[in-house]
Structure formats: C-alpha cells, structure tokens
C-alpha cells in the first residue's frame, strides 16, 4: 500500500515585529486558528516579554518576577510559529524586508509592528557616569535596578540611600509606593532610604480626577515620599540632578519613569508621526478606520492615538494598548471595520500594601477591594499568555 503525503508550503510570510500586547494576542489567535498558506514569524530582541501592569506588584513582593513574564519560546512553539531573537536595525519597505544586525534580511508579505516605546529624555543633559536607570526596557529593569542598588548601598555605607523617581504619572507613583518593599528584600529590613518623586507637572497623576490626585498625594506623603512638583529636570550628573530653576537635588540613584516615545526604527521607516512618536496606523485612524497598507504589507501600532473625530491626542496608556488586539487580529478576507479609539478606561494604581487607588467614569475610590480587582484583571490577562498548551 502506497501512502502519499502532500505538504503544501506556505506562500505568504506574516511577521510580528515585537511581541507586545497586540502581537501577543495575534500569536494567541494564531494558535487557535491557523491561516492556510501562511507562515507566522515572531521577531523579538528578548526571549521573554514582560507585562508592565504587574511590575509594581513584583516590586512590592506580591508576585514572583516570573509571574509577569511570558516565555516567547514556548508561546511561539505552542502556536506553531517561528521565533527569531535578534536586534532589528532597519526596515526596507520597498523590498518588504526587515534588516538585522547579525543575520540576513527577512522578507515579509504582511508586517505587524508592536515594538513598544523607548524612554524619552527630551533636552535633558545626561553626563557620563550618571546614576540613571530608565524603567524601559521592562525585560531588563529588575536586573539593572538590583545592580545599581548594590552599588549605591556599597557607596553609602550605612547612610540612607537617596533614590529619586523622575515622572509623576502612574508608573512613577506606583514605583514610589512599591519600591520600599523591594529595597528591604534586596538590601535587608534595616535599610534606610529617602525617596523624592519629581514631576514637571503641577500635580501628580495628571489627567486624573482631583480626588484621585489627593488620594495619591496623601498616601505618598504618609509613606515619607517627598513630592517635588512643577520641577523640570534639565541635567543629570554623577550623584545630582539639576532643575530648571537651577536648584540641585542629590541622588544616589535616579529612576526614569517619564513619558515614552516611538523607537528610532519607526522613524527610519517613515512610520512615525512628528508629534509624540505616533505610528503610521495611528494617523490612518483619523478617517475612522484601522487600516493595513496591504500593498507594502505594513501594519503598525503605538500607544499614542489620534481621535478620528477631533484629531486630539487620546493620550498614552497601557490600558489602551491592551484594548487594541481585537481589531488587530488577523482575519482572512475580512473588510476593514470602522474604529474609534477608546477614551475612558478604568484606572487602578497599586499602593503596595494590599490596597489600590482607582477611578472610573468620574468616581474616585480606594481600598483593599480595588487591589483584589486589579489582581483579578491582571491575572486573567497574563494567564492567557502563560498557557503554553500546544495547538491541536
């Protein structure tokens, strides 16, 4: 008996550049339903993706570090996709190729860009030897932080370690509230420290309700965190940072948690908007549609959005990024759908003590139940991507 097995090789290459929230969802959907005649390749500069929403909980000791991590090797294998770990140095749209630092170019028919953002320093002068630790890239933050903490503790002897946090948004606030537990874990229960939080805005948690801001400031003050509002950092040196009023603040370590910008790769591909680093697909949203340029096979996303009705920036928030996957999931022969970016969303800031502060639709609240809600939402989200069951 002669058994013939015919293999049909894929004739289309779909490439996911960066495995952030959106592309991770596409990968997960791919595991559930493959597209015939297509091959999926994931490209990442790290073999692990990190869910930023759980980083404060990790710092506070509420989760182990691996709880916020997604193993891209196992996730890709479970979906029947290829994973390439490497540094992408450029994009050649006309040839439909990704360019790498240490491997040949990779051709694509459709490209989804979800590489996230990079720290932005604006016109801040940063001297050599500055004791600066940007939160991004998130995958390496804990290792970089712990190394710097060890150096600072050794240099200070028994004196309090001065750790300044630059950035008064949600990330900076949660960092200030959850970092003390991490310091005790790494340096011992008797470690002494001083934490100022610096922001150029006149209040912390900008674009939040006034009641939410008051709650945030009350909790920070009760923890001994100094609030330096309306102070813009213009220079960072070894052991100091200088403000726009020429005042100088000494710091053994500076954690940079300010706004983010599009990575240089998007600019090199002419896919970045001049304002706030918006990607090409954010501009396409201006006519009410999520578009894919099928002629060049490009599809980009970024946390900044343009509202299609009023052309106003909707603001940058990870919550909006989490909301993008459904419209972005690959669907064969599906027409483009009308799309309007999300405006309002639930805000939950963990305070590192089993409680959280939140707001929703004009109402501000806090309590242990807020933390339980945040834990439920984050756990349900990460569980989807830590399921490495092979596809059927």
C-alpha positions in Angstrom: 0.0 0.0 0.0 1.5 3.3 -1.1 0.7 6.3 1.2 1.3 9.7 -0.4 1.7 12.7 1.9 1.5 16.0 0.2 2.9 19.0 2.0 1.7 22.5 1.0 4.4 25.0 1.7 3.2 28.5 2.8 3.4 31.1 0.1 2.9 34.1 2.4 5.0 35.3 5.3 3.4 37.2 8.2 5.9 38.7 10.6 5.2 40.1 14.1 7.9 42.5 15.0 7.9 42.8 18.8 5.6 40.8 21.0 3.7 43.4 22.9 0.1 43.2 23.9 -1.3 43.4 20.3 1.1 41.0 18.7 0.9 38.6 21.6 -2.9 38.4 21.0 -2.4 37.8 17.3 0.0 34.9 18.2 -2.6 33.5 20.6 -5.3 33.7 18.0 -3.0 32.0 15.5 -2.7 29.1 17.9 -6.5 28.8 17.9 -6.9 29.1 14.1 -4.1 28.9 11.6 -4.3 30.7 8.2 -3.7 28.2 5.4 -0.9 29.1 3.0 0.8 31.5 5.5 3.7 31.2 7.9 3.9 33.2 11.1 7.3 34.5 12.4 7.8 36.4 15.6 10.7 38.7 16.0 11.8 40.0 19.4 15.1 41.3 20.9 14.4 39.3 24.0 13.2 35.7 24.5 10.9 36.9 27.3 8.1 39.5 27.2 7.1 41.4 30.4 3.6 42.6 31.4 4.2 46.1 32.8 0.9 46.1 34.7 2.4 43.6 37.2 5.8 45.2 37.7 4.6 47.3 40.7 3.3 44.1 42.3 6.6 42.3 41.7 8.4 45.2 43.4 6.0 45.1 46.3 6.6 41.3 46.7 3.0 40.5 45.8 4.2 38.4 42.8 7.4 36.5 41.9 9.1 38.0 38.9 8.2 35.1 36.6 4.5 35.9 37.2 4.8 38.9 34.9 6.9 37.2 32.2 5.8 35.4 29.0 8.1 32.8 27.6 8.1 33.6 23.9 10.0 30.4 23.0 7.2 28.3 24.5 4.4 30.5 23.3 5.6 30.6 19.8 6.2 26.8 19.8 2.7 26.2 21.1 1.3 28.3 18.2 3.3 26.6 15.6 5.1 29.9 14.8 8.8 30.7 14.3 10.6 32.8 16.9 13.7 34.9 15.9 15.5 36.6 18.7 17.7 39.4 17.4 18.1 43.1 17.0 16.3 44.7 14.1 18.3 47.7 12.8 16.1 48.8 9.9 13.1 48.3 7.7 13.2 48.4 3.9 9.5 48.9 2.9 10.1 48.9 -0.8 11.8 45.5 -0.6 9.5 44.3 2.2 12.4 43.3 4.4 13.5 43.5 8.0 17.1 44.3 8.5 19.1 42.7 11.3 22.4 43.4 13.0 23.7 39.8 12.8 21.6 37.9 10.3 20.4 38.2 6.7 17.3 40.3 5.9 13.9 38.7 6.5 11.3 39.2 3.8 7.6 39.7 4.7 4.3 39.9 3.0 2.5 41.4 6.0 4.3 43.1 8.9 2.7 44.0 12.3 4.9 46.4 14.3 4.4 46.2 18.1 7.8 47.1 19.5 6.5 49.4 22.2 8.2 52.6 23.2 11.5 53.8 24.5 12.3 56.3 27.3 12.3 59.9 26.3 14.8 62.4 27.8 13.9 65.5 25.7 16.6 68.1 26.0 17.9 66.8 29.4 21.7 66.8 29.5 22.9 63.5 30.8 26.6 63.3 31.8 28.8 60.3 31.6 28.6 58.3 34.8 25.1 59.5 35.6 23.4 57.1 38.0 20.3 56.7 35.8 18.1 53.7 35.4 15.2 54.0 32.9 12.3 51.7 33.6 12.3 50.7 29.9 13.1 48.2 28.5 11.0 46.4 31.1 12.5 43.0 30.5 15.9 44.0 31.9 14.7 46.6 34.5 14.9 44.4 37.6 18.4 43.2 36.8 19.6 46.8 36.1 17.9 48.1 39.2 19.3 45.5 41.5 22.8 46.0 40.2 22.6 49.8 40.8 21.1 49.3 44.2 24.0 47.1 45.2 26.5 49.8 44.0 24.6 52.5 45.8 24.4 50.6 49.1 28.1 49.9 49.0 29.0 53.5 48.3 26.7 54.9 51.0 27.8 52.6 53.8 25.2 52.9 56.5 23.8 56.2 55.3 20.3 56.4 53.8 20.2 55.6 50.0 18.7 58.6 48.1 16.6 57.2 45.2 14.9 59.9 43.1 12.0 58.9 40.8 11.5 61.3 37.8 8.0 61.1 36.5 4.7 61.7 38.3 2.4 59.6 36.2 1.0 56.2 37.1 4.4 54.5 36.6 6.3 56.9 38.8 3.6 56.9 41.5 3.4 53.1 41.7 7.2 52.9 41.7 7.5 55.2 44.7 4.9 53.2 46.6 6.1 49.7 45.8 9.9 50.2 45.8 10.4 50.3 49.6 9.4 46.6 49.8 11.9 45.7 47.1 14.7 47.6 48.9 14.0 45.7 52.1 14.1 42.4 50.1 17.3 43.2 48.3 19.3 45.1 51.0 17.8 43.9 54.3 15.0 45.0 56.6 17.2 47.6 58.3 18.0 49.5 55.0 17.4 53.3 55.2 16.4 55.3 52.2 14.9 58.6 51.1 12.6 58.8 48.0 11.6 62.0 46.3 9.3 61.9 43.3 9.9 64.7 40.7 7.5 65.9 38.0 7.3 68.9 35.7 3.5 68.9 36.2 1.9 70.9 39.0 0.3 67.7 40.4 0.9 64.0 40.4 -1.2 61.6 38.3 -2.0 64.3 35.7 -5.2 63.8 33.8 -6.7 62.1 36.8 -9.6 63.3 38.9 -8.7 65.9 41.5 -10.0 63.5 44.2 -7.7 60.7 42.8 -4.7 63.1 42.9 -5.4 64.0 46.5 -5.6 60.3 47.4 -2.3 59.6 45.7 -0.5 62.6 47.4 -1.9 61.6 50.8 -0.6 58.0 50.5 2.8 59.1 49.2 3.2 61.7 52.0 2.2 59.2 54.6 5.0 56.9 53.4 7.6 59.7 53.7 7.9 60.4 49.9 8.9 64.0 49.1 6.7 65.5 46.4 8.7 67.8 44.0 6.0 69.0 41.6 6.5 71.7 39.0 10.2 70.9 38.8 11.6 70.0 35.4 14.9 68.1 35.3 17.4 69.7 32.9 20.6 67.9 33.8 21.6 64.6 35.3 25.2 64.2 36.6 27.0 61.7 38.7 25.1 62.0 42.1 23.0 65.0 41.3 20.2 66.3 39.1 19.6 69.9 38.3 16.1 71.5 37.9 15.0 74.3 35.6 15.3 76.8 38.5 18.9 75.7 38.9 18.2 74.0 42.2 20.2 70.8 42.7 19.0 67.5 44.2 21.5 64.9 45.3 20.6 61.3 44.4 22.5 58.0 44.6 20.1 56.5 42.0 17.6 58.1 39.6 14.8 56.0 38.2 13.4 57.5 35.0 9.7 57.0 34.6 8.7 59.8 32.3 6.7 59.7 29.1 7.7 57.4 26.3 8.4 57.9 22.6 8.4 55.8 19.5 11.6 53.9 18.9 14.1 55.0 16.2 13.1 52.1 14.0 9.7 53.7 13.2 11.3 57.0 12.3 13.7 55.3 9.9 10.8 53.6 8.2 8.9 56.9 7.9 6.2 55.3 10.0 6.4 57.7 12.9 4.3 60.8 13.4 6.2 64.0 14.3 4.2 64.6 17.4 4.6 62.1 20.3 6.0 59.4 18.1 2.7 58.2 16.7 2.9 55.4 14.2 1.5 55.4 10.7 -1.5 53.4 11.7 -2.5 56.0 14.3 -2.7 58.6 11.6 -4.8 56.2 9.5 -7.3 56.2 12.4 -8.2 59.8 11.5 -10.7 58.6 8.9 -12.4 56.2 11.4 -10.7 53.1 10.1 -8.0 50.8 11.3 -6.0 50.3 8.1 -3.4 48.0 6.8 -1.3 49.0 3.8 -1.5 45.7 2.0 0.5 47.0 -0.9 3.5 47.3 1.3 2.4 44.8 3.9 2.8 47.1 6.8 0.7 47.5 9.9 1.8 49.5 12.9 0.6 50.4 16.3 1.7 52.6 19.2 0.3 53.7 22.5 -0.4 57.2 21.2 -3.6 57.6 19.3 -5.3 60.3 17.2 -9.0 60.6 17.8 -10.7 60.2 14.4 -13.4 62.8 15.2 -11.5 65.7 16.7 -7.8 65.0 15.8 -6.9 65.2 19.5 -4.3 63.0 21.1 -6.1 60.5 23.2 -3.1 60.1 25.5 -0.7 57.2 26.1 -1.8 54.4 28.4 -1.1 50.7 28.5 -4.8 50.1 29.1 -5.4 51.4 25.5 -2.7 49.1 24.2 -4.4 46.1 25.8 -7.6 47.2 24.0 -6.1 47.1 20.6 -5.7 43.3 19.9 -9.3 42.5 18.9 -9.4 44.9 15.9 -5.8 43.9 15.0 -6.2 40.2 15.0 -5.5 38.7 11.6 -8.7 37.7 9.7 -8.7 36.3 6.2 -10.8 38.2 3.6 -12.3 40.4 6.3 -13.2 44.0 5.4 -11.8 46.9 7.3 -14.0 47.9 10.2 -14.9 51.4 11.4 -12.8 52.1 14.5 -12.8 54.8 17.2 -10.1 54.8 19.8 -11.1 54.2 23.4 -11.3 57.4 25.5 -12.2 56.4 29.1 -10.8 53.4 31.0 -10.6 52.1 34.5 -7.5 53.3 36.3 -6.1 51.3 39.2 -2.9 52.2 41.0 -1.5 49.7 43.5 -0.1 51.1 46.7 2.0 48.1 47.5 0.2 47.2 50.7 -2.8 45.1 49.5 -4.7 48.2 48.5 -5.2 50.3 45.4 -6.5 53.7 44.3 -8.8 53.9 41.3 -11.2 55.9 39.3 -13.9 55.1 36.7 -16.4 57.4 35.0 -15.9 60.4 37.2 -15.8 58.4 40.5 -12.6 58.1 42.6 -12.2 55.2 45.1 -9.6 53.2 47.1 -9.4 50.2 49.3 -8.4 46.5 49.5 -11.2 45.6 47.1 -9.5 47.7 44.5 -6.4 45.7 44.8 -8.4 42.5 44.5 -10.0 43.8 41.4 -6.6 44.8 39.9 -5.1 41.4 40.8 -8.1 39.6 39.1 -7.8 41.7 35.9 -4.0 41.4 35.6 -4.0 37.7 36.5 -6.7 36.9 34.0 -4.8 38.8 31.3 -1.4 37.2 31.9 -2.9 33.7 32.2 -3.9 33.8 28.6 -0.3 34.2 27.5 1.3 31.8 30.0 -0.8 29.0 28.6 1.7 27.1 26.6 -0.5 24.2 25.7 0.4 23.1 22.1 -2.2 23.8 19.4 -4.5 21.0 18.4 
